[in-house]
Amino acid sequence: MSYKQKIESMRGELREMNRTIPATMGGFGALSKAVKETGPLSMKDKELVALGMAIVLRCEPCITFHAEALMKAGGTRAELGDVLGMAMQMSGGPGMMYAAHALACWDELAAPQP
């Protein structure tokens, strides 16, 4: 399954969660909105942090979502590489494996569309 397919599949699962527990999902959505819309960090900076945390926590769906969000926020492959290195330093070999997923996801999303 491609990373694009994984992102779409996860979005489908989250839509079902929203139908099943709307108040909880709405509360999480409100938290996400508050975090993104306030504070001195730019959206790109926040996505760099989130992606690094996703790698260290070994959450592949989080990695794919935040790689996509970082790209949309204007992040570059070089900035991604810096975050991958920091995540690897903080989490060792397992972090390196998940960092490789993040890089592959980025490259797939950045590839020209046919």
Backbone as JSON Lines, residues from 0, in Angstrom:
{"i":0,"aa":"M","n":[0.86,-1.18,0.0],"ca":[0.0,0.0,0.0],"c":[0.9,1.24,0.0]}
{"i":1,"aa":"S","n":[0.57,2.2,-0.84],"ca":[1.35,3.43,-0.91],"c":[1.08,4.31,0.32]}
{"i":2,"aa":"Y","n":[1.93,5.28,0.54],"ca":[1.71,6.21,1.66],"c":[0.45,7.03,1.42]}
{"i":3,"aa":"K","n":[0.19,7.41,0.19],"ca":[-1.04,8.13,-0.11],"c":[-2.26,7.28,0.25]}
{"i":4,"aa":"Q","n":[-2.21,6.01,-0.09],"ca":[-3.31,5.11,0.25],"c":[-3.44,4.94,1.76]}
{"i":5,"aa":"K","n":[-2.31,4.87,2.45],"ca":[-2.35,4.75,3.91],"c":[-2.99,5.99,4.54]}
{"i":6,"aa":"I","n":[-2.66,7.17,4.01],"ca":[-3.24,8.41,4.53],"c":[-4.75,8.4,4.32]}
{"i":7,"aa":"E","n":[-5.18,8.04,3.12],"ca":[-6.62,8.02,2.83],"c":[-7.36,6.97,3.67]}
{"i":8,"aa":"S","n":[-6.74,5.82,3.85],"ca":[-7.34,4.77,4.69],"c":[-7.51,5.25,6.13]}
{"i":9,"aa":"M","n":[-6.48,5.9,6.65],"ca":[-6.54,6.4,8.03],"c":[-7.61,7.49,8.15]}
{"i":10,"aa":"R","n":[-7.72,8.34,7.15],"ca":[-8.77,9.37,7.17],"c":[-10.15,8.72,7.23]}
{"i":11,"aa":"G","n":[-10.33,7.62,6.5],"ca":[-11.59,6.89,6.56],"c":[-11.87,6.35,7.95]}
{"i":12,"aa":"E","n":[-10.85,5.8,8.58],"ca":[-11.01,5.28,9.94],"c":[-11.34,6.4,10.92]}
{"i":13,"aa":"L","n":[-10.71,7.55,10.73],"ca":[-11.0,8.68,11.62],"c":[-12.42,9.22,11.41]}
{"i":14,"aa":"R","n":[-12.89,9.2,10.17],"ca":[-14.29,9.61,9.92],"c":[-15.25,8.69,10.67]}
{"i":15,"aa":"E","n":[-14.95,7.41,10.68],"ca":[-15.8,6.46,11.41],"c":[-15.73,6.72,12.91]}
{"i":16,"aa":"M","n":[-14.55,7.04,13.42],"ca":[-14.43,7.41,14.84],"c":[-15.27,8.64,15.13]}
{"i":17,"aa":"N","n":[-15.27,9.6,14.22],"ca":[-16.05,10.82,14.41],"c":[-17.54,10.5,14.48]}
{"i":18,"aa":"R","n":[-18.0,9.55,13.68],"ca":[-19.42,9.15,13.73],"c":[-19.73,8.4,15.03]}
{"i":19,"aa":"T","n":[-18.77,7.64,15.52],"ca":[-18.99,6.81,16.7],"c":[-18.88,7.59,18.0]}
{"i":20,"aa":"I","n":[-17.89,8.46,18.1],"ca":[-17.69,9.24,19.32],"c":[-17.48,10.72,18.97]}
{"i":21,"aa":"P","n":[-18.53,11.36,18.49],"ca":[-18.4,12.73,17.99],"c":[-17.94,13.74,19.04]}
{"i":22,"aa":"A","n":[-18.39,13.61,20.26],"ca":[-17.99,14.57,21.29],"c":[-16.5,14.47,21.58]}
{"i":23,"aa":"T","n":[-16.0,13.27,21.68],"ca":[-14.58,13.06,21.94],"c":[-13.73,13.55,20.78]}
{"i":24,"aa":"M","n":[-14.13,13.19,19.58],"ca":[-13.39,13.63,18.4],"c":[-13.46,15.15,18.24]}
{"i":25,"aa":"G","n":[-14.62,15.73,18.56],"ca":[-14.76,17.18,18.5],"c":[-13.85,17.86,19.51]}
{"i":26,"aa":"G","n":[-13.75,17.28,20.7],"ca":[-12.85,17.82,21.72],"c":[-11.4,17.76,21.27]}
{"i":27,"aa":"F","n":[-11.01,16.66,20.65],"ca":[-9.64,16.54,20.15],"c":[-9.41,17.54,19.02]}
{"i":28,"aa":"G","n":[-10.42,17.71,18.18],"ca":[-10.32,18.69,17.09],"c":[-10.16,20.11,17.62]}
{"i":29,"aa":"A","n":[-10.9,20.43,18.69],"ca":[-10.78,21.76,19.29],"c":[-9.38,21.96,19.87]}
{"i":30,"aa":"L","n":[-8.84,20.94,20.51],"ca":[-7.47,21.02,21.03],"c":[-6.48,21.25,19.89]}
{"i":31,"aa":"S","n":[-6.62,20.49,18.82],"ca":[-5.73,20.64,17.67],"c":[-5.8,22.04,17.09]}
{"i":32,"aa":"K","n":[-7.0,22.56,16.95],"ca":[-7.18,23.91,16.41],"c":[-6.53,24.95,17.31]}
{"i":33,"aa":"A","n":[-6.73,24.82,18.62],"ca":[-6.15,25.78,19.56],"c":[-4.63,25.76,19.5]}
{"i":34,"aa":"V","n":[-4.06,24.58,19.43],"ca":[-2.6,24.45,19.37],"c":[-2.06,25.07,18.08]}
{"i":35,"aa":"K","n":[-2.73,24.81,16.98],"ca":[-2.24,25.29,15.68],"c":[-2.41,26.79,15.52]}
{"i":36,"aa":"E","n":[-3.43,27.38,16.13],"ca":[-3.75,28.79,15.88],"c":[-3.16,29.75,16.92]}
{"i":37,"aa":"T","n":[-2.46,29.24,17.91],"ca":[-1.91,30.12,18.94],"c":[-0.42,29.84,19.13]}
{"i":38,"aa":"G","n":[0.24,30.77,19.78],"ca":[1.65,30.58,20.14],"c":[2.6,31.21,19.15]}
{"i":39,"aa":"P","n":[3.85,31.34,19.56],"ca":[4.85,32.04,18.73],"c":[5.43,31.21,17.59]}
{"i":40,"aa":"L","n":[5.27,29.89,17.62],"ca":[5.83,29.06,16.55],"c":[4.95,29.11,15.31]}
{"i":41,"aa":"S","n":[5.6,29.04,14.16],"ca":[4.85,28.97,12.9],"c":[4.26,27.57,12.75]}
{"i":42,"aa":"M","n":[3.32,27.45,11.81],"ca":[2.74,26.13,11.53],"c":[3.83,25.16,11.08]}
{"i":43,"aa":"K","n":[4.76,25.64,10.27],"ca":[5.85,24.77,9.82],"c":[6.67,24.29,11.01]}
{"i":44,"aa":"D","n":[7.01,25.18,11.92],"ca":[7.78,24.78,13.1],"c":[7.02,23.74,13.92]}
{"i":45,"aa":"K","n":[5.73,23.96,14.08],"ca":[4.92,23.01,14.86],"c":[4.87,21.65,14.18]}
{"i":46,"aa":"E","n":[4.8,21.64,12.85],"ca":[4.78,20.36,12.13],"c":[6.13,19.66,12.19]}
{"i":47,"aa":"L","n":[7.22,20.42,12.2],"ca":[8.54,19.81,12.38],"c":[8.63,19.12,13.73]}
{"i":48,"aa":"V","n":[8.13,19.77,14.77],"ca":[8.13,19.18,16.11],"c":[7.24,17.93,16.12]}
{"i":49,"aa":"A","n":[6.04,18.06,15.57],"ca":[5.09,16.93,15.57],"c":[5.66,15.73,14.82]}
{"i":50,"aa":"L","n":[6.31,15.98,13.7],"ca":[6.89,14.88,12.93],"c":[8.01,14.2,13.71]}
{"i":51,"aa":"G","n":[8.87,14.99,14.34],"ca":[9.93,14.4,15.15],"c":[9.37,13.55,16.27]}
{"i":52,"aa":"M","n":[8.32,14.04,16.91],"ca":[7.69,13.27,17.99],"c":[7.04,12.01,17.45]}
{"i":53,"aa":"A","n":[6.4,12.09,16.3],"ca":[5.76,10.91,15.71],"c":[6.79,9.82,15.43]}
{"i":54,"aa":"I","n":[7.98,10.23,14.96],"ca":[9.03,9.25,14.69],"c":[9.5,8.6,15.99]}
{"i":55,"aa":"V","n":[9.78,9.41,16.99],"ca":[10.26,8.88,18.27],"c":[9.21,7.99,18.93]}
{"i":56,"aa":"L","n":[7.93,8.34,18.76],"ca":[6.85,7.54,19.34],"c":[6.48,6.34,18.47]}
{"i":57,"aa":"R","n":[7.07,6.26,17.27],"ca":[6.88,5.14,16.35],"c":[5.42,4.98,15.91]}
{"i":58,"aa":"C","n":[4.82,6.09,15.53],"ca":[3.43,6.09,15.07],"c":[3.41,6.35,13.57]}
{"i":59,"aa":"E","n":[3.36,5.29,12.77],"ca":[3.41,5.47,11.32],"c":[2.26,6.31,10.78]}
{"i":60,"aa":"P","n":[1.01,6.12,11.23],"ca":[-0.04,7.02,10.73],"c":[0.24,8.49,11.07]}
{"i":61,"aa":"C","n":[0.77,8.75,12.26],"ca":[1.12,10.12,12.64],"c":[2.23,10.66,11.74]}
{"i":62,"aa":"I","n":[3.2,9.82,11.42],"ca":[4.3,10.21,10.56],"c":[3.77,10.64,9.2]}
{"i":63,"aa":"T","n":[2.89,9.83,8.62],"ca":[2.38,10.16,7.29],"c":[1.56,11.44,7.31]}
{"i":64,"aa":"F","n":[0.72,11.62,8.32],"ca":[-0.11,12.83,8.4],"c":[0.77,14.07,8.59]}
{"i":65,"aa":"H","n":[1.78,13.98,9.44],"ca":[2.6,15.16,9.72],"c":[3.61,15.42,8.6]}
{"i":66,"aa":"A","n":[4.04,14.4,7.88],"ca":[4.88,14.64,6.7],"c":[4.07,15.42,5.66]}
{"i":67,"aa":"E","n":[2.84,15.0,5.45],"ca":[1.96,15.71,4.52],"c":[1.69,17.14,4.99]}
{"i":68,"aa":"A","n":[1.41,17.31,6.26],"ca":[1.12,18.64,6.81],"c":[2.35,19.54,6.74]}
{"i":69,"aa":"L","n":[3.54,18.98,6.99],"ca":[4.77,19.75,6.9],"c":[4.97,20.25,5.47]}
{"i":70,"aa":"M","n":[4.73,19.39,4.52],"ca":[4.87,19.78,3.12],"c":[3.9,20.93,2.79]}
{"i":71,"aa":"K","n":[2.65,20.81,3.25],"ca":[1.65,21.84,3.01],"c":[2.0,23.15,3.72]}
{"i":72,"aa":"A","n":[2.73,23.05,4.83],"ca":[3.11,24.25,5.6],"c":[4.38,24.9,5.04]}
{"i":73,"aa":"G","n":[4.92,24.36,3.95],"ca":[6.08,24.97,3.32],"c":[7.41,24.4,3.75]}
{"i":74,"aa":"G","n":[7.39,23.26,4.43],"ca":[8.64,22.62,4.83],"c":[9.41,22.13,3.61]}
{"i":75,"aa":"T","n":[10.7,21.97,3.79],"ca":[11.56,21.48,2.71],"c":[12.11,20.1,3.06]}
{"i":76,"aa":"R","n":[12.62,19.42,2.06],"ca":[13.23,18.11,2.29],"c":[14.45,18.25,3.19]}
{"i":77,"aa":"A","n":[15.19,19.35,3.06],"ca":[16.36,19.58,3.92],"c":[15.93,19.75,5.37]}
{"i":78,"aa":"E","n":[14.85,20.49,5.62],"ca":[14.35,20.64,6.99],"c":[13.86,19.3,7.53]}
{"i":79,"aa":"L","n":[13.2,18.54,6.68],"ca":[12.78,17.2,7.07],"c":[14.0,16.38,7.48]}
{"i":80,"aa":"G","n":[15.06,16.43,6.69],"ca":[16.27,15.68,7.01],"c":[16.84,16.06,8.37]}
{"i":81,"aa":"D","n":[16.81,17.34,8.7],"ca":[17.3,17.78,10.0],"c":[16.48,17.16,11.13]}
{"i":82,"aa":"V","n":[15.17,17.14,10.95],"ca":[14.28,16.55,11.97],"c":[14.52,15.04,12.05]}
{"i":83,"aa":"L","n":[14.72,14.39,10.91],"ca":[14.98,12.94,10.92],"c":[16.24,12.63,11.71]}
{"i":84,"aa":"G","n":[17.28,13.42,11.51],"ca":[18.53,13.21,12.25],"c":[18.34,13.4,13.74]}
{"i":85,"aa":"M","n":[17.61,14.43,14.12],"ca":[17.37,14.69,15.55],"c":[16.54,13.56,16.17]}
{"i":86,"aa":"A","n":[15.53,13.1,15.44],"ca":[14.7,12.0,15.95],"c":[15.52,10.72,16.1]}
{"i":87,"aa":"M","n":[16.43,10.48,15.16],"ca":[17.3,9.31,15.26],"c":[18.22,9.42,16.46]}
{"i":88,"aa":"Q","n":[18.77,10.62,16.68],"ca":[19.66,10.82,17.82],"c":[18.92,10.55,19.13]}
{"i":89,"aa":"M","n":[17.67,10.94,19.19],"ca":[16.88,10.78,20.41],"c":[16.33,9.37,20.6]}
{"i":90,"aa":"S","n":[16.22,8.59,19.51],"ca":[15.55,7.29,19.66],"c":[16.32,6.11,19.08]}
{"i":91,"aa":"G","n":[17.53,6.31,18.6],"ca":[18.37,5.2,18.17],"c":[17.89,4.47,16.92]}
{"i":92,"aa":"G","n":[18.23,3.2,16.86],"ca":[17.92,2.37,15.69],"c":[16.44,2.33,15.33]}
{"i":93,"aa":"P","n":[15.54,2.1,16.31],"ca":[14.11,2.1,15.94],"c":[13.67,3.43,15.33]}
{"i":94,"aa":"G","n":[14.19,4.54,15.85],"ca":[13.87,5.84,15.28],"c":[14.37,5.96,13.85]}
{"i":95,"aa":"M","n":[15.52,5.35,13.58],"ca":[16.07,5.38,12.23],"c":[15.12,4.68,11.25]}
{"i":96,"aa":"M","n":[14.53,3.58,11.68],"ca":[13.61,2.84,10.81],"c":[12.37,3.68,10.5]}
{"i":97,"aa":"Y","n":[11.83,4.34,11.51],"ca":[10.64,5.16,11.29],"c":[10.98,6.45,10.56]}
{"i":98,"aa":"A","n":[12.2,6.96,10.74],"ca":[12.66,8.12,9.97],"c":[12.7,7.76,8.49]}
{"i":99,"aa":"A","n":[13.11,6.54,8.18],"ca":[13.12,6.1,6.79],"c":[11.71,6.09,6.21]}
{"i":100,"aa":"H","n":[10.71,5.7,7.01],"ca":[9.31,5.78,6.56],"c":[8.93,7.22,6.26]}
{"i":101,"aa":"A","n":[9.33,8.14,7.12],"ca":[8.99,9.55,6.92],"c":[9.6,10.07,5.62]}
{"i":102,"aa":"L","n":[10.85,9.72,5.36],"ca":[11.51,10.17,4.14],"c":[10.84,9.57,2.9]}
{"i":103,"aa":"A","n":[10.51,8.3,2.96],"ca":[9.84,7.65,1.83],"c":[8.46,8.26,1.58]}
{"i":104,"aa":"C","n":[7.76,8.56,2.65],"ca":[6.44,9.19,2.52],"c":[6.59,10.55,1.86]}
{"i":105,"aa":"W","n":[7.54,11.35,2.35],"ca":[7.79,12.68,1.78],"c":[8.07,12.58,0.29]}
{"i":106,"aa":"D","n":[8.98,11.68,-0.06],"ca":[9.37,11.54,-1.47],"c":[8.2,11.1,-2.34]}
{"i":107,"aa":"E","n":[7.35,10.23,-1.82],"ca":[6.17,9.81,-2.59],"c":[5.21,10.99,-2.78]}
{"i":108,"aa":"L","n":[4.97,11.73,-1.72],"ca":[4.05,12.87,-1.81],"c":[4.61,13.98,-2.69]}
{"i":109,"aa":"A","n":[5.92,14.12,-2.73],"ca":[6.56,15.18,-3.52],"c":[6.72,14.79,-5.0]}
{"i":110,"aa":"A","n":[6.57,13.53,-5.33],"ca":[6.77,13.06,-6.7],"c":[5.73,13.69,-7.64]}
{"i":111,"aa":"P","n":[6.15,14.02,-8.83],"ca":[5.19,14.56,-9.8],"c":[4.04,13.58,-10.04]}
{"i":112,"aa":"Q","n":[2.85,14.13,-10.16],"ca":[1.67,13.31,-10.4],"c":[1.54,13.01,-11.89]}
{"i":113,"aa":"P","n":[1.21,11.77,-12.25],"ca":[1.09,11.42,-13.69],"c":[-0.1,12.12,-14.33]}
